[in-house]
Amino acid sequence: MIRNLIYGTWRGVWDNNLNKETNINKESCFKLLETAYASGIRIYDTSEFYGNGYAETILGTYSANNWPRESYQIISKIQGDRSPDQIEYYLRKSLERLNVEYLDCYMLHWFTEYTDVKSILHTFLDLKEKGYIRKIGICNCTYKQLRYCYQILANQLDSVQLEYNFVQRNNGKIPFVQDIILPFCHQKGIDFLAYNPFAPILAQKPEEIIKLSDKYNKSSCQLAIKWLLYQKVKVLIGTSNVEHLVQDVDINFDISEWKPL
């Protein structure tokens, strides 16, 4: 089992609109899930927003028919513009699409000017009491928003999901991730989930990555994952290519230049 890798269902194959462009069918999605599970990945990330529920439906259809429920975890998310009195309704819809009775983690996906953060998080706590969710998380938050959520939830804030990678350490969508947000999460015992590990590296081709790729005979994506794991975070990987997925999860190696002392 690979504990710190998460298979994300956002990428093109999973989104209805992008699915039309990539021309990948449901069976291809199933093959990706089969490969991820066989490779040792046991955490799967999705959202009501991905393909308007399509990703949840595909994940739920395959997992319910192929995996014991206790053997895998599902993270899903709700949009920040939902009113608190709508959340249980939309959660039940997600559970129905996913063919499960509970979510292992439910996350507030995006913060907007209309997001009633305090009421939403209290609703999450109520849903946790009812047994519909096991853990609570937030995504795409600033440090100020993170601290506010922690004030409300304290030790019941279990995870934070942000864009973070070798290239965008403090200058991604949310600033100061590496210098401020990540240390806060480590200090408070909050799991940090890093998404978009590959795109900036593949686009910018940092010289350090190129040199290490040649030295260790590893792909840029493998190095991107390994660097993040050295930062003690969990990594979301998303691909619509089975061969890439198999290569990406082959992380049983060390980079002496990066390995913590």
N, C-alpha and C positions, 0 to 999 in steps of 0.2 A: 504494500500500500504506500502511495506517495501522499504524505499528510499535508504538505504545504503547496500543492498545486491544485488549482480549481479550473474546471472546464467551463468556459463562458459561452453562452448561447447567443451572444449579440451579433457575432460576425455574419457576413452576407448570407450564408446558407440558412440562417435561422430567421431572417427578417423577410416578411412577405414581399416588400418592395424590392429589396436587394435580391431576393430569391429569384425574381423574374429576370434579373440581369445575369445572375450566375447560372441559371438554368439547372439548378441542382434540386433533385426531388426528395420526397420524404424518405425514401429508402437510403439515400446518401446521408441524410441526417442520422438515421438509425445506425448506419455503419460507423459514423464518427463517435456516437455514444458507445457502441460496442467496443471500439478501439480504445477509447478513453478509459472505460471500465477495465478492460483487459490489461491496460498499461498500468493500472494501479490507482487511477484517479477516483476519488470517492466523494468529492464535493462538486456540485453543479450549480452554476449561477444563472439566473434568468430574471425576467421581469414581466409584469402585466403589459408593459409598454413595447416589448420586443415583438414586432409583427402583430400588434394588437391582440396578444394572447397566443399567437401561433407557436412561439418558442415554448411556452409552458405546455401547450397541447402535445407537441411532438415529444418533449422530454417526458411528460406524464404517461403518454401512450407506451413509449418504449420501456421506461423504467418499471412501470407497474407490471409489465408482462415478462420481464427478464431478470429483475434483481430483487432480492429480499429487502424489504423496506429498511431494516436495521443496518443494512450494509452500505448505505449511501446517505448523503445529506443534500438538501436542497435549500438554496438561498433564493428568495424572490423579493421583489421591491414594489412599492406603490409610489405613484407620482405625488409630488409635493403640493399640487393644486387640489387634491381631494379634501373635502371637508371632513372633520373628524367623525361625523355621524354616517359617512359613507364608507368608512374604512372596513368595517366588518363585512359589509356586503361585497366589496371588491376582493377582500381576502378570501371569502368563501368561493368566489368565482375562480380565483387562482388555485385554491385547493381542489376544486372540481376539475379544472383543466389538468392539473398535475397528478390527479388520481391518488391523493394522499389525504390523511386526516389532520396533519399538522405540518408546518414548515420548521425546518431546523433553524432558520434565521429569516426575519422579516426586516427589510430595510426601507428607510425613507430615501427615495431615489434622488430627487433634486430639491433644492431650496429655492423658492421664488418669493417675490414680495408678498404673495398671498398665502404663504405657508403658515398655518397656525401651529407652530412647532410644539409648543407646550401641550396643547390639547391632543395633537396627534400622538405624541410620545406617551401621554397618559392613557390614550386608547390602546396603544401597543401593550402597555402594562396590563390592562384589563384583558386583552386577548391572550396574553401569556398566562394569566391566572386561569382562563378558561381552557387552556391546553391547546390552543390553535397554533401557537408559536413557541419555540423553545428559547430563542435568543433574539436580541434586538440590535439593529445596526443602522448606520447612517452613511450616505454617500455624498461625494462632491460638496463637502462642507469646508468653509474657511476655518481658521483656527478659532476665531471668535464664536462661530456657530458650534464648533466642536465643544468648546468650554461650556457654552450654554446648555447643550444637550447633556453634558456630563453632570452639570449642576442639577438637572432634573432627574436623571436616571442613576447617577453614581455608578455603583458596581454592576448595574444591570444594563449598562451600555457595553455590549460585547464586541462590536466590530465597527471599523471605519473603512470605507472603500474609496480610494482616490487614484487618480492618474499619477503614476510614479514609475520612472524608469532611469536607465543609465544616463540618458541625455537630459531629461526633464526632471531634475531633482528639486529645484526650488522655483522653476520658471514655467511650470505647466499651467493648466487651467486654474489651479489653486496655487498661490505662491507659498514659499517657505515650507514645503512638505518635509524635506529632509532635515532642515535645521530646527524646526519648531514642532510640527505636528507629529512626526514620527517619534521623537523622543518623548513627547507627552503620552502617546499611546503605549509605548514600552513602559513608561513609569507607572501608568494606571492599569496595566494588564489588559489593554484593549487590543484585540487582533487587528492588524493592519493588512488590508487586502489591496494589492497593487494591480491596477488594470492598465491596458495599452503598453505592454512591455516591449513590443517589437517595432512598431511603425516608425518612431523617431530614429531608432538606430538604423533601420533599413534605408531610411530616407537620407540621413546625414552621414552614415558610414564613418563614425569616429575612428581616428587613426589607432587609438589604443585597442579598440575592438578588432580592427583588421589585423593588427600585429598578433594579438592573442589567438585569433581564429587560425592564423597560419601556424603559430607555434604549437597549439594543442590539437589542431585538426578538428575543430568544433565550429559549428555554424554560428552566425551572429545571434540567432534566436536562442540557441543553447546558452551562449555566453550572457545574453540579456537576462535569462531566467536565473542563471547561477549567481550573477551579481546581486540580483534582488534577494535571493535566498540568503546570501551573506549578510544582508541588511536585516535579517530576522523578520521577514514579512511573508505572507502568503501571496501567491502569484496567480492571476487569472490569465489563462491562455485561451485564445479563440482562433480556430482555423477551420476552413472548409475543405482542407486537403488531408487525407488520411496519412499519407507518407510524411507530411510535415509534422503532424501530430505525433507520430511514432518517434521521429527524430527529436522533437522538442522535449519530450518527457525523458529522454536518455540523458540524465543529469548526474549519473554516478561517476563524477570526476571532480577534481579539485584544481583551482587556479591559484598557484602559490602567490602570485602578485596581489591577489584579493583576499585570500583566506585570512580570517581574523586570527590574531595571536591567541 
